[in-house]
Amino acid sequence: MSYKCVVCGKHPAAGKNVSHSKRATPRQFRPNLQKIRVKFEGSVQRSYVCTKCLKANKVEKVI
């Protein structure tokens, strides 16, 4: 399973760290994903969901 939101498809993005001397080194911007039990497409599964989708109630959490 990749590090990707199952609802909106948000995934890590590439970028650069830029130091004071303007030297750029590669880095990743990772979304805030939580691995939770959700009811998705009619079945209960553990999957990654971003916090924006959780706050917007785009998924049904299963306890």
C-alpha positions in Angstrom: 0.0 0.0 0.0 1.4 3.3 -1.0 1.5 6.4 1.2 -1.6 8.0 -0.4 -5.0 9.2 0.8 -7.7 6.8 -0.4 -10.3 9.6 -0.7 -8.6 12.5 -2.4 -5.4 10.9 -3.7 -3.0 13.2 -1.9 0.5 11.9 -1.9 4.1 13.1 -1.1 5.4 15.9 -3.3 9.0 16.6 -4.2 10.7 19.9 -3.4 14.0 21.4 -2.3 15.4 22.5 1.1 17.1 25.9 0.5 19.8 26.9 2.9 20.9 30.4 3.8 23.6 30.2 1.2 20.9 29.2 -1.4 22.2 25.6 -1.8 19.2 23.4 -2.7 19.0 19.8 -1.6 16.1 17.4 -2.3 13.3 16.8 0.2 9.7 15.5 0.3 6.6 17.3 1.5 4.5 14.5 3.1 0.8 15.0 3.7 -0.6 14.4 7.2 -2.1 10.9 6.7 -3.6 8.8 9.4 -4.0 5.0 9.1 -7.6 4.3 10.4 -10.4 1.8 9.9 -12.9 3.2 7.4 -15.9 2.0 5.6 -14.9 2.6 2.0 -16.7 1.3 -1.2 -18.9 -1.0 0.9 -16.2 -2.7 2.9 -14.3 -2.1 6.1 -10.6 -1.7 5.7 -7.6 0.0 7.3 -6.3 2.7 5.0 -4.5 6.0 4.9 -6.8 9.1 5.0 -5.6 12.7 5.2 -6.7 14.9 8.1 -8.5 17.3 5.8 -10.8 14.5 4.6 -11.4 13.3 8.1 -12.4 16.8 9.3 -14.7 17.2 6.3 -16.4 13.9 7.1 -15.7 12.5 3.6 -15.3 9.0 5.1 -17.2 7.0 7.6 -15.0 5.9 10.5 -15.6 2.4 12.0 -14.9 1.8 15.6 
